[in-house]
Amino acid sequence: MLTRLLQQTTGERRPSRRRVLTVNPETTGSEPKTNSERVAMTIPARAEYVGVVRLAAAAIAGRMAFGYDEVEDLKVAVSEACSEAILNGGAEVNVVFAINPDRLEVQVAGGVGQADRDQESEMGLLLMRVLMDDVRTEHEGARKVLHLVKRLSK
């Protein structure tokens, strides 16, 4: 899927050096009873930046004491969510990691329209559902938002 995205978004295999990546760690005040922290990333809607989000997901999950297999599952699911957002169109993809004591919530938003559901997109959604504890899709205005939740094992 990433190869198709790369060719579709750039027509080339080498990343452009003129794109900007922003990462903003912040503590939310919306949930005072939990020690929730947020890491927000905005990446260009290009396939070569999906790896940056995968690395961030792995680093955050590793700090939360997820096991090796859980980290790998999370990386695959986040990659699929980002790929889906890129295929939906738009100039950028917004990713928010909400770090809670018992779970990691990931929100991936992008696209200005809804991509046609082909077999590959359906397979990506199925994969996310198998690898994560909870997966929801919402539409906020013209943007499609995927909510992924991975709970810590007890």
Beta strands, then each sheet from edge to edge (+ up, - down):
strand 1: 22-27
strand 2: 37-44
strand 3: 92-99
strand 4: 103-110
strand 5: 134-140
strand 6: 143-151
sheet 1: 1+ 2- 3+ 4- 6+ 5-
end
